[in-house]
Amino acid sequence: MKKVELENGVIAVTTLATSIDPNIGIYKGHMINGIFGFTVKLTKGEIEIPREVAINYVLQPKNVTFAKMLRILNTFKNGNT
């Protein structure tokens, strides 16, 4: 998978997460974390997105279920703490 496609997947998953819970903030940037996923910086904190979810969003978006999105939202860490 091309880097730009993977980056688009991260941004798309983040946009979906924000639409489910706007209180997490807006996408600011992301980086690869130590577990080969992505740490996404938001205006109000950060979330963790597994690499396979970003890939699935690009290749088969229907496989990114609401349950997977809830798991991602449960990784939210408030930036004010």
NORLINKA-V712580 format. One record per backbone hydrogen bond with DSSP energy under -1.0 kcal/mol. NH is the residue of the N-H (numbers start at 1). CO is the residue of the C=O. Records with the same first field share a line. If there is no record, write none. Layout:
BEGIN
NH = CO, CO
END
This chain:
BEGIN
6 = 2
7 = 3
8 = 4
9 = 5
10 = 6
11 = 7
12 = 8
13 = 9
14 = 10
15 = 11
16 = 12
17 = 13
18 = 14
19 = 15
20 = 16
21 = 17
24 = 21
25 = 22
28 = 41
29 = 41
31 = 39
33 = 37
36 = 33
38 = 49
39 = 31
40 = 47
41 = 29
42 = 45
43 = 26
44 = 24
46 = 77
47 = 40
49 = 38
54 = 50
55 = 51
56 = 52
57 = 53
58 = 54
59 = 55
60 = 56
63 = 60
64 = 61
65 = 63
69 = 65
70 = 66
71 = 67
72 = 68
73 = 69
74 = 70
75 = 72
76 = 73
77 = 46
79 = 44
81 = 78
END
